[in-house]
Amino acid sequence: MRTKLIFVRHAESTGPFVPELDRTRGLSERGQASLIRMGEMMGEVQIDHVVSSPYQRAMLTVQGLADARGLPVVCYDALRERQLHGSEYPLAGEEFHGAIQQSFEDKHFALPGGESFEEAQQRALPVIKQLLREHQGQTVVIGTHGNIMVMLLNAFDERYDYTFWRSTTMPDLYEAEFEGEQLMEVRRLWS
């Protein structure tokens, strides 16, 4: 009996990034508009549970899917985005991408005030394993973020790496099928 986890990377958020305000950033107009298309794409998909990062942009991205099915959105703090760096060490552009790439290559690498790849992955992975145990044979939507989403997929298959992360969009949807805790297949649903 296969369990499906549909990872939903949040839609485009409002900016700019400010670490202290990251949890409360909502969705941009473009991000909100993309939710209509997502709802249409996912309209016939059976969804049994909806969970999310506690960050506003992740919750808002999956709220419509939950509402359409009369389901609550259950938040898990452990699914929050990885804190790449502290507020005293802001990054942007290629410097930001370079730090992400280095963290995929060295899972113990961490910038001042930030979490390493391994720390963030190990923080969120128990929630995924719990969902797989508690919802066997069901479909669970997970409102998430690009970095932590790829780290979680990487825990089951190392092909999900920095290059894959760079290829993701906002929003993005990936259906991961599991037998127990073994990842069997991943399909991209967003196009």
Number of C-alpha atoms within 10 A of each C-alpha: 10 19 22 25 24 23 26 26 26 30 29 21 21 16 12 9 13 11 14 9 11 17 16 12 17 22 22 15 12 13 20 17 13 17 21 12 12 21 16 11 13 14 13 8 11 11 19 16 21 24 24 29 25 22 24 17 28 31 23 21 30 25 18 17 24 20 12 10 14 11 16 13 23 15 18 14 13 19 28 23 21 22 19 24 19 15 14 9 11 13 16 10 7 9 11 13 14 14 18 21 16 15 20 23 13 13 16 13 18 20 14 12 13 17 20 22 25 17 15 23 24 15 17 22 19 13 15 16 12 11 19 23 13 10 16 16 17 17 23 23 23 30 31 31 25 22 23 24 24 25 26 21 20 16 15 15 14 12 12 17 17 20 11 11 18 14 9 17 15 18 22 20 23 21 19 20 21 20 15 15 15 12 17 14 11 15 11 13 15 17 8
